[in-house]
Amino acid sequence: MTSPSTTQADAARERRERIQALGYDYERQPRAALDACNLCGASTFVVLTHRDRYGFAAEAHACSRCGLVFLNPRMTAQAYGDFYNGVYRPLVSAFHGRLIDAQTIQGEQREYAAERAGFLRPFLAGSGRRTLLDIGGSTGVVAHHLGREFNLAGTLIDPAPLEVEQARQLGLETITGLIEEHEFGDRRFDVVIICQTVDHLLDVAGTLRRVRDLLTDDGVLFIDIVDFRAAYLRNWSVEAAVKIDHPYYLTEQTMRAYLASTGFEVLRTDYAADHLHVSYACRPGRPGRQPAGDAAAVAAMLQEIRFVQNAPARSR
């Protein structure tokens, strides 16, 4: 009789083989080291992990001052552009053992769009807002759904050409590229959404400041995160929560600090039904001071991470 541990070992081996068959050489990609925390500016870090969930030699660091977690070093903008152009979806498919591409993800995106529309309805229905910018909008399913639901003209920006083409076919204005590199001139938007994307950004603080400038005075921002703490507790593995496609790893504490410091006031928070994502509806406010960080909270998180990394099997 095959034991559960044998089955798990076989599944892990098959997963490694699928990933290796892609031939993606992460270590040869151009990368840049970060010497200052993107959230609080501190320069003292703690190395949490040395490999990601795919098996790549990617280090995740935590800022010892505010607790922000991020890849360091991380790939350059050009390397990430190439990654999203042809590697990202095949890599995720290999990890999960099923095809995940611009076509197959749309069913899941439609469910997500309906849920987020319900969350945003009190702020958008009958509001008179007319324009929407979707940052990292993938195939455009979410922007298209919100556009129809709330009479919004949608613009989408995403670095993956195949997914942008799907969005274009839905009638959205599309931009292929990274938000960090695109210039919008004097354009302003009534609604900006950053759906399951903030973790992929190369400059979270800079992007949020740009969004603050892109929003009209009575605009609405929707943003959600994969809660890093929920991710490592769910799988009881810090390494399993780290992946090269996520330069940043947010928690409720660090996300709220980002929003406050870049000029957003949180109107409503939602713990998603998957118990992993946390969503925020925000309006423009005054930028606050850079967060100093809660030393006790950061120390508690680091202690918890060490416990998860070293707890005996009976505690898992």
ABEGO torsion letter per residue (X at the ends): XBBAAAAAAAAAAAAAAAAAAAGBBAAABBBBBBABBAAAGBABBBBABABBAAGBBBBBBBBAAAGBBBBOBBBBAAAAAAAAAAAAAAAAAAAAGBBBBAAAAAAAAAAAAAAAAAAAAAAABGAGBABBBBBGAEAGAAAAAAAAAAGBBBBBBBABAAAAAAAAAAGBBBBBEBAAABBAEABBBABBBBBGAAAABABAAAAAAAAAAABBAABBBBBBBBBAAAAAAAAGBAAAABBAABABBBBAAAAAAAAAAAGBBBABBBBBAAGABBBBBBBBBBBBBBBAEBAAAAAAAAAAAAAAAABBAAAX
